[in-house]
Amino acid sequence: MADDVVTVAVVLLLVALGIATFLETRYLRKKMKNRRVRTAKRDDEVQDSAHNAITTTRAIMSSLQRQGIRSAEADAWLQEAQTANARHNYRVAIDLTSKAKERLLALKAAQASKGDLAKLDRLSAGGTTDEVTTKEMLQREIPPNMLQSKFSIEVAGTAVEQGRLTGRDGSQATELLEAAKIRFDSKDYAAALSIARQSKRAAAGEQVDVSVPAPAAPAPSTPIGLPCPSCGALLAADDMFCRKCGKRREPAACASCGASLLLDDEFCPRCGTPVRR
């Protein structure tokens, strides 16, 4: 009797172990299948990203080549990225295209920042009298901070574009860049330079304490003199004709001797009395 009980218990135990093994094997198979599906999806996404990165980099390179900007280094990286993509090394392809795009954007910023600076550099390299004279004329005509602010705006624009490609939040940097352009257009070059530098730091991910300089004070207006005796319009002290009616201003008379005075006389030509304006 006891042997029968032991036999039944062993059979039941073996049945339970078989059921448990079957369920565990089924669960593990399902889990492995789901993992393979997720891995395949990730590979498809990485493959699409690599393809898009290669296409974008090729378009940027073609556009810059039409502008005369070429980089053998970026071209080599792009070719390596295409080879890696063909061998299913998608992440390597993405890294190589990222390096190529950064190099191309840096060359674009350097090319855009030249302009007048390149002119001055070429003039300084020459040795003739005409070149020196032209350089001095350009330096006199270019306002202070104009070239520096233009260069900083170009650099900040490149930094904002690079940050956008890497997925960094560039809202603050973009706002500062637009503010710098507005100040540059209004010829407030010192403020444009300061704001553009803040924009570049913000695009690089730095914490920027935004302190936009106040607008430059307007230039003082022309001093106003006496009214026109014909139409009553206010005239500047050195006006020879009325700005409104065009009538010539009559010369004043000396308060001491009554002699006629010209508009620019400081003393009476007859008696030497100082002229009161």
C-alpha positions in Angstrom: 0.0 0.0 0.0 2.8 2.4 0.9 4.6 1.7 -2.4 1.5 2.6 -4.3 1.2 5.9 -2.6 4.9 6.7 -3.3 4.4 5.8 -7.0 1.4 8.1 -7.3 3.2 11.0 -5.7 6.2 10.5 -8.0 4.0 10.5 -11.0 2.1 13.6 -9.9 5.5 15.4 -9.3 6.7 14.4 -12.7 3.5 15.7 -14.3 3.8 19.0 -12.5 7.4 19.4 -13.5 6.5 18.8 -17.1 3.7 21.3 -17.1 6.0 23.9 -15.4 8.8 23.2 -17.9 6.3 23.6 -20.8 4.9 26.9 -19.6 8.4 28.3 -18.8 9.7 27.3 -22.3 6.6 28.9 -23.9 7.1 32.1 -21.9 10.8 32.3 -22.7 10.1 31.8 -26.4 7.6 34.6 -26.4 10.0 36.9 -24.6 12.8 36.2 -27.0 10.5 36.8 -30.0 9.4 40.2 -28.6 13.0 41.1 -28.0 13.9 40.3 -31.6 11.0 42.4 -32.8 12.1 45.4 -30.8 15.7 45.0 -31.9 14.5 44.8 -35.5 12.5 48.0 -35.1 15.4 49.8 -33.5 17.7 48.7 -36.4 15.1 50.0 -38.9 15.0 53.3 -37.2 18.8 53.6 -37.0 19.0 52.6 -40.7 16.5 55.4 -41.7 18.4 57.9 -39.6 21.7 56.9 -41.3 20.2 57.2 -44.7 18.7 60.6 -43.9 22.0 61.9 -42.5 23.9 60.8 -45.6 21.3 62.5 -47.9 21.4 65.7 -45.9 25.1 65.9 -45.7 25.4 65.3 -49.5 22.9 68.1 -50.1 24.8 70.5 -47.9 28.1 69.6 -49.6 26.7 70.1 -53.1 25.2 73.5 -52.1 28.5 74.7 -50.7 30.5 73.4 -53.6 28.4 75.7 -55.9 29.5 78.6 -53.7 33.1 77.6 -54.1 33.4 76.0 -50.6 35.1 72.5 -50.7 36.5 70.2 -48.0 38.4 67.1 -48.9 38.2 66.0 -45.3 34.4 66.2 -45.2 34.2 64.5 -48.6 36.3 61.6 -47.2 34.1 61.3 -44.1 31.0 61.2 -46.3 32.4 58.4 -48.5 33.3 56.4 -45.3 29.8 56.9 -44.0 28.3 55.6 -47.3 30.6 52.5 -47.0 29.6 51.9 -43.4 25.9 52.2 -44.3 26.3 49.6 -47.0 27.9 47.3 -44.4 25.0 47.9 -42.0 27.2 49.9 -39.6 24.5 52.6 -39.3 25.7 54.2 -36.1 29.2 54.6 -37.5 27.6 56.2 -40.6 25.7 58.7 -38.4 28.8 59.7 -36.5 30.8 60.2 -39.7 28.1 62.4 -41.3 27.8 64.4 -38.1 31.6 65.2 -38.3 31.3 66.1 -42.0 28.4 68.5 -41.4 30.2 70.2 -38.6 33.2 70.7 -40.8 31.1 72.1 -43.7 29.2 74.5 -41.4 32.4 75.8 -40.0 33.8 76.5 -43.5 30.5 78.2 -44.4 30.8 80.5 -41.3 34.4 81.3 -42.1 33.6 82.1 -45.7 30.6 84.3 -44.7 32.6 86.2 -42.1 35.3 87.4 -44.6 33.8 90.2 -46.8 35.2 93.5 -45.7 37.7 91.8 -43.4 39.2 90.0 -46.4 39.5 93.3 -48.2 41.4 94.9 -45.4 43.7 91.8 -45.1 44.5 92.0 -48.9 45.2 95.7 -48.7 47.5 95.3 -45.7 49.5 92.6 -47.6 50.2 95.1 -50.4 52.9 97.7 -50.4 51.9 100.4 -52.9 50.7 103.9 -51.9 47.3 103.5 -53.6 46.6 100.3 -51.5 47.5 102.0 -48.2 45.3 105.0 -49.1 42.4 102.7 -49.9 42.8 100.8 -46.7 42.9 104.0 -44.6 39.8 105.2 -46.4 37.9 102.0 -45.6 39.0 102.1 -42.0 37.7 105.7 -41.7 34.4 104.9 -43.4 33.7 101.6 -41.4 32.1 102.5 -38.0 33.6 101.0 -34.9 32.5 97.4 -34.0 30.7 97.0 -37.4 33.0 94.2 -38.7 33.4 92.5 -35.3 29.6 92.5 -34.8 29.0 91.1 -38.3 31.5 88.3 -37.8 30.0 87.5 -34.3 26.5 87.3 -35.8 27.7 84.9 -38.5 29.4 82.7 -35.9 26.3 82.8 -33.6 24.1 81.8 -36.6 26.4 78.8 -37.2 26.3 77.8 -33.6 22.5 78.0 -33.5 22.3 75.8 -36.6 24.7 73.2 -35.2 22.7 73.1 -31.9 19.5 72.6 -33.8 21.0 69.6 -35.7 22.1 68.0 -32.4 18.6 68.4 -30.9 19.6 71.1 -28.3 17.0 73.7 -27.3 18.0 76.8 -29.1 15.0 79.1 -28.4 17.0 81.6 -26.3 20.0 81.6 -28.6 17.6 82.2 -31.6 15.9 85.1 -29.8 19.3 86.7 -29.0 20.5 86.2 -32.6 17.4 88.0 -33.9 17.9 90.8 -31.4 21.6 91.2 -32.5 20.5 91.4 -36.2 18.0 94.1 -35.3 20.6 96.1 -33.5 23.0 95.6 -36.4 20.4 96.9 -38.9 19.9 100.0 -36.7 23.7 100.6 -36.7 24.0 99.9 -33.0 27.1 97.8 -33.6 28.4 97.7 -30.0 25.1 96.2 -28.8 24.9 93.9 -31.7 28.3 92.5 -30.9 27.5 91.9 -27.2 24.1 90.2 -28.0 25.7 88.0 -30.7 28.3 86.8 -28.3 25.5 85.9 -25.8 23.7 84.1 -28.5 26.8 81.9 -29.3 27.2 81.0 -25.6 23.5 80.1 -25.3 23.7 78.0 -28.5 26.6 76.1 -26.9 24.4 75.2 -23.9 25.8 77.7 -21.4 23.6 79.5 -18.9 23.4 83.1 -20.2 22.3 86.0 -18.0 20.4 87.9 -20.7 21.3 91.6 -20.4 20.4 93.4 -23.6 22.2 96.8 -23.8 19.9 99.8 -23.9 19.5 101.4 -27.4 21.9 104.1 -28.2 20.8 107.6 -27.5 19.6 109.5 -30.6 21.9 112.1 -32.1 21.2 115.6 -30.9 19.0 117.6 -33.2 20.1 120.6 -35.1 19.8 123.7 -32.9 16.9 125.9 -33.9 17.3 129.6 -34.4 14.9 132.5 -35.3 11.6 132.0 -37.2 11.5 132.9 -40.9 10.1 136.4 -41.4 8.1 135.2 -44.4 6.4 132.0 -43.3 7.3 131.7 -39.6 9.0 128.3 -39.9 11.8 127.8 -37.4 15.3 127.9 -38.9 18.6 126.6 -37.8 21.2 129.2 -36.9 23.3 128.6 -40.0 20.4 128.4 -42.5 20.9 130.9 -45.4 17.4 130.1 -46.9 14.1 129.1 -45.3 13.6 125.3 -45.3 9.8 125.8 -46.0 9.3 128.7 -48.4 12.9 129.1 -49.7 13.1 132.8 -49.0 16.6 134.1 -48.4 17.2 135.3 -44.8 17.8 139.1 -44.6 21.1 140.1 -43.0 20.8 141.4 -39.5 21.7 145.0 -38.4 24.2 145.9 -35.7 22.5 147.0 -32.5 25.1 149.7 -31.9 25.6 151.4 -35.2 22.9 150.0 -37.5 25.4 148.5 -40.0 24.3 145.5 -42.0 25.7 142.2 -40.8 26.1 138.9 -42.6 24.7 135.7 -41.0 28.2 134.4 -40.0 29.5 137.8 -38.6 30.7 137.5 -35.0 31.6 141.3 -34.8 30.2 144.3 -36.5 32.6 145.2 -39.4 32.0 149.0 -38.8 32.2 149.5 -35.0 33.5 146.1 -33.8 30.6 145.5 -31.4 30.0 141.7 -30.7 27.0 140.4 -32.5 24.3 138.9 -30.3 22.5 135.9 -31.7 
